[in-house]
Amino acid sequence: MMNRRQFLARSALCGTVLGLGLGAPGKLLAAASKGKGLGIQLYMVLDAYQKDPTGTLKTLKSIGYTEIEAIITSTAETLRDQLKDAGLACPSMHFDSLGFEPGIKAAHTLGSHYIVSSMLPALMQKEKGGGEPTYTLDDAKRTADYANTLGAKAKAAGLQYAYHNHHAEFTDVGGGKTFYDVLLAETDPKVVQFELDCGWVHAGGKNPADYFKANPGRIPLMHAKDFLPGNAKDYPGAELGRGTLDYKPIMAAADTSGLKHCFVEQEGPFARMSSLDAARVDYDYLRPLR
């Protein structure tokens, strides 16, 4: 099973990359996350979903999840109807597999408020002809400019753009700053927000809680993810509570920062248990912290 980065890179080759248009984010609220619903990224259970869409979504609901973050593998209309049948909300979606303009349409179909780029540097590199993205200071500035463009266009469509990270964004670009630090500093808070993938932050050598504490109101979305120790090259996913991260201080910091939605997302391979069984373990670990 390909990992998420491979899946997104392949999807980026298929989609129309980055047309423009999005909407007003509204006022930033410092609402606490305690007692809010817990979500899951659909990619995590994609293997089960593709075999049995309705059954998989209903299983997620029975576990206790109240919302999903979407990726589109068929049509937004199909997913919308499946989610309605299962009783799940969809406040956020990743547009990489579709392209930006189709992503806007899909977000409206699904009733999503947030439209998220999974790998913006890779999408930008695709526009230049392909190859692996680089993470220099100049690259960070160009990425911030592009994110601002997406965010500004988002406003017109009534959506909120958010930037999702991987580990490479925590590359040092000089002056004691990382690529991600530059993104935070040079994007407009009125139109660009962030989805902090805590597992990838940790893989990049940083503490997710520090980013929540330093950026109140900028990070309304998060991915709760963990990895097994060692084998850093392959980043084997771990069930929450069984890897290297303690989510108690992370969730406390996210709560104070104004987190709106938390999505579980575990990387494969699912050799120890199925993706749905892992989703249950992840829920049981994280639910008491919400």
CORMO-V703307 format. One record per backbone hydrogen bond with DSSP energy under -1.0 kcal/mol. CO is the residue of the C=O (numbers start at 1). NH is the residue of the N-H. E is the energy in kcal/mol with one decimal. If there is no record, write none. Layout:
# CORMO-V703307
<<CO/NH/E> <CO/NH/E>>
This chain:
# CORMO-V703307
<<3/7/-2.5> <4/8/-2.8> <5/9/-2.3> <6/10/-2.3> <7/11/-2.5> <8/12/-2.4> <11/14/-1.3> <11/15/-1.7> <22/157/-3.5> <33/36/-2.1> <38/66/-2.1> <39/264/-2.6> <40/69/-2.1> <41/44/-1.6> <42/45/-1.0> <43/46/-1.8> <45/49/-2.9> <46/50/-2.7> <48/52/-2.5> <52/56/-2.6> <53/57/-2.2> <54/58/-2.2> <55/59/-1.9> <56/60/-2.2> <57/61/-2.0> <58/62/-2.2> <59/63/-2.0> <60/64/-1.3> <60/65/-1.7> <66/89/-2.2> <67/40/-1.2> <69/42/-2.7> <70/94/-2.9> <75/79/-2.1> <76/80/-2.8> <77/81/-2.1> <78/82/-2.2> <79/83/-2.7> <80/84/-2.2> <81/85/-2.0> <82/86/-1.7> <83/87/-1.4> <83/88/-2.3> <89/68/-2.5> <91/113/-1.9> <91/114/-2.3> <92/70/-2.2> <93/116/-2.9> <95/98/-2.2> <95/99/-2.4> <98/16/-1.5> <99/103/-1.5> <100/104/-2.0> <101/105/-1.6> <102/106/-2.5> <103/107/-2.7> <104/108/-2.0> <105/109/-2.1> <106/110/-2.5> <107/111/-1.0> <107/112/-2.6> <113/160/-2.8> <114/93/-1.7> <115/162/-1.7> <116/95/-2.0> <117/164/-2.1> <119/123/-2.0> <120/124/-2.6> <121/125/-2.1> <122/126/-2.0> <123/127/-1.4> <125/130/-2.3> <126/129/-1.5> <136/140/-2.2> <137/141/-2.2> <138/142/-2.4> <139/143/-2.6> <140/144/-2.4> <141/145/-2.1> <142/146/-2.2> <143/147/-2.7> <144/148/-2.3> <145/149/-1.8> <146/150/-2.5> <147/151/-2.9> <148/152/-2.6> <149/153/-2.1> <150/154/-1.9> <151/155/-1.2> <153/22/-9.9> <154/157/-1.1> <154/159/-1.7> <155/24/-1.8> <155/158/-1.3> <160/115/-2.5> <161/193/-1.8> <162/117/-1.9> <163/195/-2.6> <167/170/-1.9> <168/171/-1.7> <169/180/-2.6> <171/179/-1.9> <174/177/-1.3> <177/173/-2.8> <178/182/-1.8> <179/183/-1.9> <180/184/-2.4> <181/185/-2.1> <182/186/-2.5> <188/191/-1.8> <188/192/-2.7> <193/163/-2.1> <194/221/-1.4> <196/198/-1.1> <196/223/-2.3> <197/201/-2.1> <198/202/-2.3> <199/203/-2.2> <200/204/-1.7> <201/206/-2.2> <202/205/-1.7> <208/212/-1.7> <209/213/-2.5> <210/214/-2.0> <215/218/-1.9> <218/194/-2.3> <220/260/-2.5> <220/261/-2.4> <221/196/-2.1> <222/263/-2.7> <223/198/-2.0> <224/265/-2.1> <226/238/-2.1> <231/234/-1.3> <231/235/-1.3> <236/228/-2.5> <239/242/-2.4> <247/251/-3.0> <248/252/-1.8> <249/253/-2.1> <250/254/-2.6> <251/255/-2.6> <252/256/-2.0> <253/257/-2.0> <254/258/-1.2> <254/259/-2.2> <257/217/-2.1> <261/222/-1.5> <262/39/-2.6> <263/224/-2.2> <264/41/-2.9> <268/237/-1.5> <269/271/-1.4> <274/278/-2.5> <275/279/-2.1> <276/280/-1.5> <277/281/-2.0> <278/282/-2.9> <279/283/-2.1> <280/284/-2.6> <281/285/-1.8> <282/286/-2.4> <283/287/-2.9> <286/289/-1.6> <287/290/-1.6> <290/35/-4.9>>
